[in-house]
Amino acid sequence: LAPPEDQGTMRVQIRAPQYVNIEYMAKYMKAVSDIFATVPEVTIRFAQINKDQAPGTAMGGNRVKNWDERDRSLDEILREVQGKLSRLDGVNTFVFQPAPLPGVGNGPPVQIVVLSTGSYESIYQATEELKSAARASGLFTTMDSTLNFNSPTVQLNVDRAKANALGISMDTIGRTLATLVGENYVNRYIVEGRAYQVIPQVPRELRLT
């Protein structure tokens, strides 16, 4: 429970829906960067999209001027920035200071782990109640949970009679859709000693509809 220390550094975490792509994240990362650019105390800023594991998550950081070159504390700057970031639609964004002591981890200063032998639905309900109580207290600027039911689902109805008449099996239809829409790579090819994935997919304008 060490008190926070003005280290002249801000960290930012960005979380988007699970189904987003890198292009979606790049758009909001620029919006976040533009917000930090409006803060006169900020001198350096950077951002990184976690494209290899989860495109819907990103992180960034900012350096501010030295204490003798600014009139506001880092807490005051954080409150202003978080207010602007909270108005962004499409992503959840959290700005915070690094941990005051090494080895205690990073992330928002208050984190709660909910454990239960119940269903995911009951855990989700409990986390929503905690978030509501945090909002009502007026002590927290942002609230979020890593448990979300936001994975998109598409249901397709296949004309089995027509497919059978054309000699197309359900397995072929399923594998074709998985390849074109799911961005599964089918093999690799080598150019100048480097291996690259072959990823077939339908045109972008069709994937957006």
C-alpha positions in Angstrom: 0.0 0.0 0.0 2.8 2.4 -0.9 1.5 5.9 -1.7 1.7 6.9 -5.4 4.7 8.9 -6.5 4.9 11.5 -9.2 7.4 9.7 -11.5 6.6 11.8 -14.6 5.2 8.9 -16.5 1.7 7.8 -17.5 0.7 4.4 -18.8 -2.4 3.7 -20.8 -4.3 0.5 -21.5 -6.8 0.1 -24.3 -9.3 -2.7 -24.6 -11.7 -3.1 -27.6 -14.3 -5.8 -28.4 -12.9 -9.2 -29.2 -13.8 -9.2 -32.9 -11.8 -6.1 -33.9 -8.9 -6.1 -36.3 -5.6 -4.1 -36.3 -7.1 -1.4 -38.6 -9.8 -0.8 -36.0 -7.3 -0.5 -33.2 -5.0 1.8 -35.2 -7.9 4.2 -35.7 -8.5 4.5 -31.9 -4.8 4.5 -31.1 -4.4 7.6 -33.2 -7.4 9.1 -31.3 -5.7 8.4 -28.0 -2.5 9.8 -29.2 -4.2 13.0 -30.4 -5.8 13.4 -26.9 -2.3 13.2 -25.3 -1.0 15.7 -27.8 -3.4 18.3 -26.4 -1.8 18.1 -22.9 1.0 20.7 -22.8 3.0 18.8 -20.2 3.4 15.7 -22.3 6.8 15.5 -24.1 7.1 11.9 -25.4 4.3 9.4 -26.2 4.3 5.9 -27.7 1.8 3.1 -28.3 1.8 -0.5 -29.3 -1.0 -2.8 -30.6 -0.8 -6.4 -29.3 -1.3 -7.8 -32.9 0.2 -11.2 -32.3 -2.0 -12.4 -29.4 -5.0 -10.2 -29.1 -5.6 -7.4 -31.6 -8.3 -5.9 -29.3 -5.7 -4.9 -26.7 -3.1 -2.2 -26.8 -0.8 -0.2 -24.5 1.0 3.0 -24.5 2.9 5.5 -22.4 3.8 9.1 -22.0 6.5 11.2 -20.4 5.7 14.6 -19.0 7.9 17.6 -18.2 10.1 17.6 -15.1 8.5 18.8 -11.9 10.2 22.2 -12.0 8.9 22.8 -15.6 5.2 22.2 -14.9 2.6 23.7 -12.5 0.3 20.7 -12.3 0.9 17.4 -10.5 0.7 14.1 -12.4 -2.6 13.3 -10.6 -4.2 16.5 -12.0 -3.0 15.6 -15.5 -4.3 12.1 -15.2 -7.8 13.2 -14.2 -7.9 15.6 -17.2 -6.7 12.9 -19.6 -9.0 10.2 -18.3 -12.0 12.5 -18.7 -11.2 13.0 -22.3 -10.4 9.3 -22.9 -13.7 8.3 -21.3 -15.6 10.1 -24.1 -14.1 7.8 -26.8 -16.7 5.3 -28.1 -15.6 1.9 -29.2 -12.8 1.2 -26.7 -12.3 1.2 -22.9 -9.2 3.2 -22.0 -7.5 3.5 -18.7 -4.6 5.8 -17.8 -2.6 5.3 -14.6 0.8 5.8 -13.0 3.4 3.1 -12.8 3.6 1.2 -9.5 5.5 3.1 -6.8 7.6 0.1 -5.9 9.3 -2.4 -8.3 8.1 -5.9 -8.5 4.4 -5.2 -7.6 3.1 -5.4 -11.1 1.5 -2.8 -13.3 -2.1 -1.9 -14.2 -4.8 0.1 -12.6 -4.1 0.9 -8.9 -7.2 -1.0 -7.6 -7.8 -4.5 -9.0 -10.2 -7.2 -7.7 -10.2 -10.9 -8.5 -13.6 -12.6 -8.4 -13.5 -16.4 -7.7 -16.5 -18.7 -7.8 -17.5 -22.3 -8.4 -20.6 -21.0 -10.1 -21.2 -20.4 -13.8 -19.7 -17.6 -15.9 -23.0 -15.9 -16.0 -23.1 -15.6 -12.2 -19.5 -14.3 -12.1 -20.4 -11.8 -14.8 -23.4 -10.6 -12.7 -21.2 -10.3 -9.6 -18.6 -8.2 -11.5 -21.4 -5.9 -12.9 -22.7 -5.3 -9.4 -19.1 -4.5 -8.2 -18.8 -2.0 -11.1 -22.1 -0.4 -10.3 -21.1 0.0 -6.6 -17.8 1.5 -7.7 -19.6 4.1 -9.9 -22.0 4.9 -7.2 -19.2 5.6 -4.7 -17.8 8.4 -6.8 -14.2 7.3 -5.9 -13.3 5.8 -9.2 -12.9 7.3 -12.6 -13.1 4.1 -14.7 -14.3 0.6 -14.2 -13.8 -2.5 -16.4 -13.9 -6.3 -16.3 -11.9 -8.8 -18.3 -15.0 -11.1 -18.4 -17.3 -10.0 -21.2 -19.9 -11.7 -23.4 -19.3 -9.8 -26.6 -18.1 -12.4 -29.1 -20.1 -12.0 -32.3 -22.2 -14.9 -33.6 -23.5 -15.5 -37.1 -26.0 -18.2 -37.9 -26.2 -19.5 -41.5 -29.0 -21.5 -42.9 -27.8 -23.9 -45.7 -30.1 -25.3 -48.3 -29.1 -28.9 -47.9 -31.2 -30.1 -50.8 -29.5 -27.7 -53.2 -26.1 -28.4 -51.8 -26.7 -32.1 -52.2 -27.9 -31.7 -55.8 -24.7 -29.8 -56.6 -22.5 -32.5 -54.9 -21.3 -30.1 -52.2 -21.0 -31.6 -48.7 -21.6 -29.7 -45.4 -18.0 -30.4 -44.5 -16.8 -28.6 -47.7 -19.1 -25.6 -47.0 -17.9 -25.4 -43.4 -14.2 -25.6 -44.3 -14.5 -23.0 -47.1 -16.2 -20.5 -44.8 -13.7 -21.1 -42.1 -10.8 -20.5 -44.5 -12.3 -17.4 -46.2 -13.8 -15.7 -43.2 -11.7 -17.0 -40.3 -8.4 -16.0 -41.9 -6.8 -19.5 -41.4 -3.5 -19.9 -43.1 -3.3 -22.8 -45.5 0.5 -23.2 -45.9 3.7 -21.2 -46.1 6.0 -20.0 -48.8 9.7 -19.1 -48.6 11.2 -15.9 -50.1 14.9 -15.2 -49.6 15.2 -17.7 -46.7 12.1 -16.3 -44.8 8.8 -18.2 -44.4 5.5 -16.3 -44.9 2.0 -17.5 -44.2 -0.5 -17.9 -47.0 -3.9 -16.6 -45.6 -6.8 -16.6 -48.1 -9.7 -14.3 -47.3 -12.7 -12.8 -49.0 -12.4 -9.1 -50.3 -12.5 -6.5 -47.6 -15.8 -5.0 -48.7 -17.5 -8.4 -48.3 -16.0 -9.0 -44.9 -17.4 -5.7 -43.6 -21.0 -6.6 -44.4 
